[in-house]
Amino acid sequence: MQQPGELFIDLHTLSKYSDGLAGIEKLESMCLQRGIGMALTDHNEIRGSIRLVENGRIPTLPAVEVGTREGLEFLIYFERPEQLERFFVDDVEPYLWRRFMVRSSIPTLKCLMAAKEKGGYVSLAHPFAYGRKSLCRCKSPIGSRDHMLEKTLNLIDAYEIYNGGIDDRSNRRVETLAGQIDKRITVGSDAHWVSRVGTAGVAIRGDMESRATHLFDQVSGGDILWWKGDSTASTVATSLVIAAQHTAFFLMGRKGSS
């Protein structure tokens, strides 16, 4: 339970800018009602996250979830929105595919090095999720897959120890990773609809007046006071939402940034 001086923040959420169902206003209202913060990590998309920061109504920090050529996905957080925008424009946007929301052609190592050069804090999302998103099934088209994974695990700052959108078995497998690498953690609901926001996340030092610079410092280097994960989400319902949103995206194509 959140105590005075503590702020609970969900570090993995989606909006209608990618494959979520909620708009910015609904997400803000939910966070204000529950007294929590959130990072909006839309797939290969930053407009919603920047809007949240600029609105200044809730505790949030600039963020994006980037899918790479090998299939891995990374949650990348920044201290300031201009850092996120520069990273996205320079290093992500040129590699985006018009018909696929999650996938891009940016190589994993290039993505990680560019993010860190621009001040990003990088967490490996759902390390053992389904398909190519998993460390066990990702592809390495050039060179040694094992070498790429070794460098990836060296470059990341953290890993998502719990993801509220995947099955319990996949989350339990992350415990094996915890014994292999000495990294910080992130936790998020991976919420695709507003009622799931805040069902997973971390408690840090802060309050509802905390802004991006403070949140970034706490998430990247402060104490994670406690974390929680809620396994009651329906993976079937989540899969249906994702399938519908991705099909619509494929048919309509990627929209411009205006």
Secondary structure by P-SEA (a helix, b strand, c coil): cccccbbbbbcbbbcccccccccaaaaaaaaaaacbbbbbccccccaaaaaaaaaccccccccbbbbcccccccccccccaaaaaaaaaccccccccccccccccccaaaaaaaaaaabbbbbbccccccccccccccccccccaaaaaaaaaaaccccccccccccaaaaaaaaaaaacccccbbbbcccccccccccbbbbccccccccaaaaaaaaacccccbbbbbccccaaaaaaaaaaaaaaaaaacccccc
